Amino acid sequence: MTALWTSAELRAATNGVLAAECVVKGVSIDSRSIAPGDVFIALRDQRDGHDFVADALARGAMAAMVDHAPQGAVDTAKLLMVGDTLAGLTALGAAGRARAMARVVGVTGSVGKTTTKEMLRVALGAFGATHASAASHNNHWGVPLTLARLPRDAAFAVIEMGMNNRGEIAPLSCLAQPQIGIITSIGTAHIGLLGSQAAIAAEKGDIIAGIAPGGTAILPADSTFAAELVARARDAGLTVLTHGEAAGADARLLSYQASPGGGMAEIALAGQHIALRLTTPGRHVALNACAVLAAVQALGLSPEKGAEALASFTAGAGRGALRRIRVAGGEALLIDDSYNASVASVRAGLAVLAAQPAKRRIFAFGDMLELGAEGPAQHAALAPDAAQNSDLVFCCGPLSKYLFDALPAHQRGGHFPDSAALAPALRAALQPGDAVLVKGSLGSRMSLVIAALLAGDQVS
């Protein structure tokens, strides 16, 4: 395996001190996931990574980036001493980007970032070695970590960028310096922290600040902020492509035919109509594909070949994955969309639920968070969608009560204070032939519900 970093490169990138000579094969911030040959970065989060340096070295780390001597007996020759470990990781990410051969695509947006990133990984993988963010590593440490892990010989890299507050996207984009920047959508996620949808649009638009000169911005044609974003990108000297269903979109979804386990889409792009077969269900997935194929086109590659590759894309755990689970007397279908939630993504998930052939369609819903004063109204506004697309609804958390109370009485399965209380009641209620959608913000811990439903063994 080609060296990711040598000790000399680590010193040069971080301006750090490292006595040992080594060849590093990977970068890790979690001592539990150390592979032999990694460099461990001792970041501070809920715990101080310095407390786990000895463990990381014992597991085979070649070096550990620290900003003070950790407790415990460690081989001090293997300590890469820097002024601050987060700054050191950021510097290492910048060095990884500077030396990279890869053409870089940056992705942000209110909904669909991770799915679009994973679809890009699949589509671009048809043309060459593609590196992409792990999980949802899209913040102030996730982006530099992704860049620090970027293989020097990768052909493409896909960097996801997220935010919670104003002023976070621009520095991430400037660090990643993408040639292509995608905004998937402008929604209301984090509106409680940013104050308005206009502020969210402005923050997402900050990806434009880091797009390399001569690059391309791929923007959501269906957004009410489309004209502002397009003008901003053109003022920056960028080529602009738009994606969505709106008339005139450069990558336009012309039609979508849903099926229980996927769908067929027709997309107009660059004067051609592209047929796209998807094995992941949901119109929203086809819309993400429009942005993906626009990026493929912008990179000078074949959208048709990219579309063929997307036929193999499958949603990951917590992102709409379909699983057969055992219930008393038979099996049920679980739609695991538990990782996060916004108004748009809940509606998309409910549409997938409605497309499933099932005796009963059940919606298990946890609070959508960071909505501020709009929280109660946005939850209540989802009640018509839940009533139309499901037969029975189970909710947990104080905000979901606004949706629950707005439902017809016969659709109210139960409301619970939290996901731990909801999980056993939902599992007991499931019957053979049911389909159940589990959805909620990460902080609502709907993963506990998924764990309970999988406890009886997953069928497929």
C-alpha positions in Angstrom: 0.0 0.0 0.0 1.3 3.5 -0.9 2.3 5.5 2.1 -0.3 8.1 3.0 2.2 10.2 5.0 5.8 9.9 5.9 7.2 11.3 9.2 8.9 14.1 7.2 5.6 15.0 5.6 3.8 15.0 8.9 6.4 17.4 10.4 6.3 19.7 7.3 2.5 19.8 7.2 1.9 20.5 10.9 5.2 22.3 11.8 5.3 19.7 14.5 8.1 17.7 16.3 8.3 14.0 15.8 11.4 12.0 16.7 10.5 8.7 15.2 10.8 7.9 11.5 7.7 6.2 10.2 5.4 5.6 7.3 1.7 6.2 8.0 -1.1 4.4 6.2 -4.2 6.0 7.7 -5.5 8.8 10.0 -7.8 8.1 12.9 -9.4 10.2 15.7 -10.8 7.1 17.5 -8.4 4.8 19.3 -11.0 2.0 19.1 -10.8 2.0 15.3 -7.0 2.2 15.0 -5.5 0.0 12.3 -1.8 -0.8 12.4 0.1 2.0 10.6 -2.3 4.8 11.5 -1.5 8.2 13.0 -3.9 8.9 15.9 -5.1 12.5 16.3 -5.8 13.4 20.0 -8.8 15.8 19.5 -10.9 17.1 22.3 -14.7 16.5 22.2 -16.8 14.9 24.9 -13.5 13.3 26.0 -9.9 14.4 25.6 -8.2 12.2 23.0 -5.0 12.6 24.9 -6.4 10.1 27.4 -6.4 7.4 24.7 -2.9 7.9 23.2 -1.4 5.0 25.0 -4.3 2.7 23.9 -3.9 3.9 20.3 -0.2 3.2 20.3 -0.8 -0.2 21.8 -3.2 -1.0 19.0 -0.5 -0.3 16.4 -0.6 3.4 15.7 2.7 4.5 14.2 2.4 8.0 15.7 0.1 10.2 17.8 -0.5 13.9 17.2 -0.7 15.6 20.6 -0.4 19.2 22.0 0.8 18.1 25.4 2.4 15.1 26.9 -0.4 12.5 27.7 -0.6 10.6 30.9 0.6 7.1 31.1 3.7 5.3 29.8 4.0 6.0 26.1 6.8 6.0 23.6 7.5 9.7 23.4 9.5 9.2 20.2 6.1 8.5 18.5 4.5 11.7 19.7 3.9 14.3 17.0 3.9 17.4 19.1 1.9 20.4 17.7 0.6 23.6 19.2 -3.1 22.5 19.0 -4.3 19.2 17.7 -7.4 20.5 15.8 -5.2 23.1 14.1 -2.7 20.4 13.4 -5.4 18.2 11.8 -6.6 21.2 9.8 -3.0 21.8 8.6 -2.7 18.1 7.6 -5.9 18.3 5.7 -4.7 21.4 3.9 -1.5 19.6 2.9 -3.5 16.6 1.7 -5.6 18.8 -0.5 -2.6 20.7 -1.8 -0.7 17.6 -3.0 -3.8 15.8 -4.3 -4.2 14.8 -7.9 -7.9 14.3 -7.4 -10.6 16.5 -8.8 -12.8 17.5 -5.9 -16.5 17.8 -5.6 -17.9 19.6 -2.5 -21.5 18.9 -1.3 -23.7 20.9 1.0 -27.4 21.5 1.4 -30.3 21.2 3.9 -31.4 17.8 2.8 -29.6 15.0 0.9 -26.0 15.8 1.5 -24.9 12.4 2.6 -27.0 10.5 0.1 -25.7 12.7 -2.7 -22.1 12.2 -1.5 -22.6 8.5 -1.5 -24.2 8.6 -4.9 -21.2 10.6 -6.2 -18.9 8.0 -4.7 -20.6 5.3 -6.8 -21.0 7.3 -10.0 -17.4 8.7 -10.0 -16.1 5.3 -9.0 -17.0 4.1 -12.5 -14.3 6.5 -13.9 -11.5 6.1 -11.4 -10.5 5.7 -7.7 -12.8 7.9 -5.6 -12.3 9.0 -2.1 -15.2 10.4 0.0 -16.1 11.5 3.5 -16.8 8.7 5.9 -20.2 8.6 7.5 -21.3 12.3 7.9 -17.8 13.7 8.6 -18.8 17.1 7.4 -17.8 19.6 10.1 -14.8 21.5 11.4 -12.9 18.3 12.1 -14.7 16.0 9.6 -13.6 17.9 6.5 -9.9 18.2 7.4 -9.9 14.5 8.5 -11.4 13.5 5.1 -8.7 15.6 3.3 -5.9 14.2 5.5 -7.0 10.7 4.5 -7.1 11.6 0.8 -4.9 9.2 -1.1 -2.3 11.0 -3.1 -3.2 9.1 -6.3 -7.0 9.3 -6.1 -8.8 10.5 -9.2 -11.8 12.0 -7.5 -12.7 13.2 -4.0 -16.1 14.0 -2.6 -16.2 16.3 0.4 -19.4 16.7 2.4 -19.9 20.1 4.3 -22.4 20.7 7.0 -23.2 23.4 9.4 -25.2 24.3 12.5 -24.4 28.1 12.7 -23.6 31.0 10.4 -20.0 31.2 9.2 -19.2 27.5 9.1 -19.4 26.5 5.4 -17.0 29.1 3.9 -13.9 28.0 5.8 -14.7 24.3 5.0 -15.1 25.1 1.3 -11.9 27.2 1.3 -10.1 24.3 2.9 -11.5 21.7 0.4 -11.1 24.0 -2.7 -13.6 21.9 -4.8 -13.6 22.3 -8.6 -17.3 21.5 -8.4 -19.6 22.7 -5.6 -23.1 21.3 -5.1 -26.0 22.7 -3.1 -28.6 20.0 -2.8 -31.5 22.0 -1.4 -32.4 24.9 0.9 -34.7 23.9 3.7 -35.4 24.7 7.3 -33.0 22.5 9.1 -31.2 24.5 11.8 -33.6 27.4 11.4 -33.7 27.8 15.1 -30.0 28.6 15.1 -29.8 30.7 11.9 -33.1 32.5 12.3 -34.5 32.4 8.8 -34.5 30.4 5.6 -32.8 33.3 3.9 -29.9 33.0 6.4 -29.7 29.3 5.6 -29.5 30.0 1.9 -26.8 32.5 2.5 -24.8 30.0 4.6 -25.2 27.2 2.1 -24.2 29.6 -0.6 -20.9 30.1 1.1 -19.7 27.0 -0.6 -19.1 29.3 -3.6 -16.4 31.1 -1.6 -14.1 28.0 -1.9 -14.8 26.8 -5.4 -11.6 26.9 -7.4 -11.4 29.6 -10.1 -13.0 28.3 -13.3 -15.0 25.8 -11.4 -18.7 25.0 -11.5 -21.5 25.6 -9.0 -24.5 23.1 -9.2 -27.5 24.8 -7.6 -31.1 23.8 -6.7 -33.4 25.1 -9.4 -36.5 24.3 -7.3 -35.5 26.6 -4.5 -37.0 30.1 -4.0 -33.5 31.3 -3.5 -32.2 29.9 -6.9 -31.9 33.3 -8.6 -29.9 34.7 -5.7 -27.5 31.7 -5.6 -27.1 31.7 -9.4 -26.2 35.4 -9.4 -23.8 34.9 -6.6 -22.0 32.1 -8.4 -21.8 34.0 -11.6 -20.5 37.1 -9.8 -17.7 34.8 -8.6 -16.8 33.8 -12.2 -18.1 30.3 -11.9 -20.0 28.2 -14.5 -23.5 27.5 -13.2 -25.6 24.4 -13.6 -29.0 23.9 -12.0 -30.8 20.7 -11.0 -34.3 19.8 -10.0 -37.8 19.7 -11.5 -38.2 23.3 -12.5 -38.6 24.2 -16.2 -35.2 25.2 -17.5 -33.1 23.2 -15.0 -29.9 22.0 -16.6 -30.3 18.6 -15.0 -34.1 18.2 -14.9 -36.1 15.3 -13.6 -38.7 14.7 -16.3 -40.5 11.7 -14.7 -40.2 9.3 -11.9 -42.0 6.0 -11.5 -41.9 4.5 -8.0 -41.6 0.9 -7.1 -41.4 -0.8 -3.7 -37.7 -1.3 -3.9 -36.5 1.5 -6.2 -37.8 3.4 -9.2 -37.3 4.5 -12.8 -36.4 8.1 -13.7 -35.9 10.1 -16.8 -33.5 13.0 -16.6 -32.8 15.7 -19.2 -29.2 16.8 -19.3 -27.1 18.5 -21.9 -29.7 17.9 -24.6 -30.1 14.2 -23.9 -32.6 12.1 -22.0 -31.0 9.7 -19.6 -32.9 6.7 -18.3 -32.0 5.9 -14.7 -32.8 2.7 -12.8 -32.6 3.1 -9.0 -32.6 0.3 -6.5 -33.2 2.7 -3.7 -36.7 4.0 -3.5 -37.8 7.6 -3.4 -38.4 10.5 -5.7 -35.9 12.4 -3.6 -33.2 9.9 -4.6 -33.9 10.6 -8.3 -33.6 14.3 -7.6 -30.3 13.8 -5.9 -29.2 11.9 -9.0 -29.9 15.0 -11.1 -27.2 16.9 -9.1 -24.9 13.9 -9.3 -25.1 13.6 -13.1 -24.7 17.3 -13.5 -21.4 17.0 -11.6 -20.4 14.1 -13.8 -21.1 16.2 -16.9 -19.2 19.2 -15.4 -16.2 17.0 -14.9 -16.2 16.1 -18.6 -17.3 12.6 -18.0 -20.2 10.5 -19.5 -23.5 11.0 -17.6 -24.8 7.9 -19.2 -22.0 5.8 -17.7 -22.6 7.6 -14.4 -26.3 6.7 -14.6 -25.5 3.0 -15.2 -23.2 3.0 -12.2 -26.0 4.5 -10.0 -28.1 1.5 -10.6 -26.0 -0.2 -7.9 -26.4 2.5 -5.3 -28.1 1.4 -2.1 -29.0 3.5 0.9 -27.0 3.0 4.0 -28.2 2.4 7.6 -30.2 5.3 8.9 -30.5 6.8 5.4 -33.5 4.9 4.0 -32.2 1.4 4.0 -34.8 -1.3 3.6 -34.6 -4.4 5.8 -36.8 -7.4 6.4 -37.2 -8.0 10.2 -38.8 -10.8 12.2 -41.9 -10.0 14.1 -44.3 -12.3 16.1 -45.8 -14.7 13.5 -43.8 -13.6 10.5 -41.9 -10.7 8.9 -42.3 -7.0 8.4 -40.4 -4.3 6.4 -38.3 -1.7 8.2 -37.4 1.5 6.4 -34.4 2.7 8.5 -34.4 6.5 7.9 -33.5 7.2 11.5 -30.3 9.2 11.2 -31.8 12.7 10.9 -35.0 14.5 10.0 -36.3 17.7 8.5 -39.7 18.6 7.1 -38.6 17.8 3.5 -36.9 14.6 4.4 -39.9 13.4 6.5 -42.2 14.0 3.5 -39.8 12.1 1.3 -39.7 9.2 3.7 -43.5 9.1 4.0 -43.7 8.9 0.2 -41.4 5.9 0.3 -43.6 4.3 3.0 -46.7 4.9 0.9 -45.2 3.1 -2.1 -44.6 -0.2 -0.1 -47.1 -3.1 -0.5 -48.1 -3.7 3.1 -51.0 -4.7 5.2 -50.4 -1.7 7.4 -48.0 1.3 7.0 -46.7 2.5 10.3 -44.8 5.7 10.9 -42.5 6.0 14.0 -41.5 9.6 14.5 -39.1 11.4 16.8 -38.7 15.2 17.2 -37.1 17.3 14.6 -34.7 19.5 16.5 -33.0 22.9 16.1 -36.2 24.5 14.7 -36.5 27.1 17.4 -39.9 28.9 17.7 -41.0 27.2 14.4 -40.8 23.7 15.9 -44.4 23.3 17.0 -45.9 24.6 13.7 -43.5 22.5 11.5 -44.4 19.3 13.4 -48.1 20.0 13.2 -47.8 20.8 9.4 -46.7 17.2 8.8 -49.9 15.7 10.2 -51.7 15.7 6.8 -48.7 13.9 5.2 -48.6 11.3 8.0 -52.4 10.8 7.8 -52.3 10.3 4.1 -49.3 8.0 3.8 -49.6 5.8 6.9 -52.2 3.8 8.8 -50.8 4.2 12.3 -48.4 6.7 13.8 -46.2 6.3 16.9 -44.4 9.4 18.2 -41.9 10.4 20.9 -40.7 13.7 22.2 -42.6 16.9 23.1 -42.5 18.4 19.6 -43.9 15.3 17.9 -47.0 15.7 20.1 -48.1 18.5 17.9 -48.3 16.1 14.9 -49.8 13.3 17.0 -52.6 15.5 18.4 -53.5 16.7 14.8 -54.1 13.1 13.6 -57.5 11.3 13.4 -57.9 9.2 16.6 -57.8 5.9 14.7 -54.3 6.7 13.4 -52.8 7.4 16.8 -50.7 4.4 17.8 -49.2 6.1 20.8 -47.1 9.0 22.0 -44.1 8.5 24.3 -41.7 10.8 26.2 -38.6 9.4 24.4 -37.4 6.8 22.0 -36.5 4.4 24.8 -40.1 4.3 25.8 -41.4 4.1 22.2 -39.1 1.2 21.1 -40.7 -1.7 23.0 -44.3 -0.5 22.3 -43.6 -0.2 18.6 -42.0 -3.6 18.5 -45.0 -5.2 20.3 -47.4 -3.5 17.9 -45.8 -4.8 14.7 -47.6 -7.6 12.8 -46.6 -9.7 9.8 -46.9 -7.8 6.5 -46.4 -4.4 8.1 -44.1 -1.7 6.8 -42.6 0.7 9.3 -40.7 3.9 8.7 -38.5 5.2 11.5 -37.6 8.8 11.3 -36.3 11.6 13.6 -33.4 13.9 14.3 -30.2 12.5 15.5 -30.7 13.9 19.0 -34.0 12.1 19.3 -32.1 8.8 19.4 -34.3 6.9 17.0 -31.4 4.5 16.7 -32.7 2.9 19.9 -35.9 2.1 18.0 -34.0 0.5 15.2 -31.9 -1.5 17.6 -35.1 -2.8 19.3 -36.7 -3.7 15.9 -33.5 -5.6 14.9 -33.2 -7.4 18.2 -35.4 -10.3 16.8 -32.9 -10.8 14.0 -32.8 -9.2 10.6 -34.0 -11.3 7.7 -32.4 -9.3 4.9 
